[in-house]
Amino acid sequence: MIGGDDRRRWDDGRAVVRMPAEIDVTNAAEIREVLRAAASRSSSVLIIDMSATTFCDSAGVQAIIDAYNQVDARNRSRTTHTQLRLVASGVRRIIALVGIDQLIPVYSTVEAALADPAGGPHGRDQPAE
Amino acid sequence: MQVGGARAAEQGSRAELQDRLRDIQSITDAALSRLDDQELLTELLERTRAVLHADTAAVLLLDYTSGHLIAAAAAGLEEEVRQGVRIPVGRGFAGRIAAQHRPVILDRVDHSTVLNPILLAKGIRALMGVPLIASGKVIGVLHVGSLTQRQFTSEELELLELAGNRAAAALASLMARDDRVAAEALQRSLLPSALPKEVSADMAVRYVPGAGKVGGDWYDVFCAPSGHLWAVIGDVTGSGLAAAVIMGRMRSALRAYALETADPADVLARLDRKMQHFEPGALATVLCAVFEPGLDRVRICSAGHFPPVIAAPGYAAEVAEIPSGLLIGVARDARRRAATLEITPGSLFCFYTDGLIERRGQLIDQGLGRLCQAVTTQPPELACAAVMADLVGNETATDDIAVLMLRCRPSASQS
């Protein structure tokens, strides 16, 4: 479902992981592993691209929180810093509802997420678009 | 003659082995139909002991929380169970079997090979044990012992493994059933009791477990000593007994904090701290609505939970406008804000969990739209029935669904 083609990487350490159309208990474990692998590599910017996602239940939310916790722990323990960013359109409401936008900056498009020079460190409000 | 005699003896022992095999195979089928795990284990142990001409037989089950094997049933070694013998995985005879996932045969029993003091005190001379494995996981150990010096054979080990396989399959299904029953009992015990008479509101509730599996959805309604009426709804991520247990702890912690303050944001901040400290890794959404004693105003705070849908007399129902907040269990310093809303007498509040409105292939807004159309200022029982009919209908829920309807009575001057 989420294969090699869905992961893009740039030389400057920016990376995008594309999420499938629907995330629920049937594929959340797989997604958690993909996000875990992506978060374990050093990146300057790691973008979780949910622009094609139209359904995300609590299992999907848990997978994203997992990735956040992993990046957060890495950032605390190392000198390198990864900015986690999220792109959402169809599931934007659910992302805001559970407050993930208070942890991770949320953008409407991958281009906007890639282009933002600041992104804002974790825990701050999302940047204006 | 001699050769023929040996062959006859061999055939005799093979026939006996076949009989013993049949004996073992019949164990769980007969015992399972009675569906009592203690009886099943006792039956299994008696048969195993008889079939293998052993003096003792015992089953120890693995407690995942402590990493100990705990004596669950025994034949000829009943004190093991009565004294609650516990063996750490990896140590002693049974501990080694569980750690290495493979059988062990001992023809020398002493302090160097066996940890369990009862086996030593009893004078056991030889032991043979197998792991009980269900879905690739060790769930316990089955072992037999002999009071006389003896070398257990590979045929006897096969018989014990067969008994072990049967026991593991039966135990796994019994344990899953126990978990389900316990989770359901816990859910039932947590249903809120009726509202106090002096509160001029009525309520109705629905709870439907998802795909036959009870989860971590809950609701609660109670009055604080200050006269404030609390309505709470929440959803612990995950399902089964583990989620139900966490849900129960959250519910009672929240009640305790509600004795201290009438500020729902404060209560959710305290609950978040408590959860992160005592239940690390657990995630939950919770919404608290605190009604003033006169039911003129309500303060609502959400930790990642859907806002209530509110119907006021003469108006279409709407999703309450409240600030969103981070779900419980993530960040130490999550900002918690509450909204204060004025209440028109006769208004109906519909609190719900995501299972009511989330459907694959449908945006959340569609589900919320359907809910708003279904909610009207009817008496709560009728409102529950209407919402369940419109949003669930004849579908089998995949996720838990919890619904709590609360209607403030129309004021005397109005009616």
Interface residues (C-beta under 8 A of the other chain):
Chain A: E22 D24 T54 F55 D57 S58 A59 V61 Q62 I65 Y68 N69 G90 V91 R93 I94 A96 L97 V98 G99 I100 Q102 L103 G123
Chain B: D235 T237 L283 T285 A303 G304 H305 F306 S324 G325 L326 L327 V330 A331 D333 A334 R335 D354 E358 R360 G361 Q362 L363 I364 D365 D399
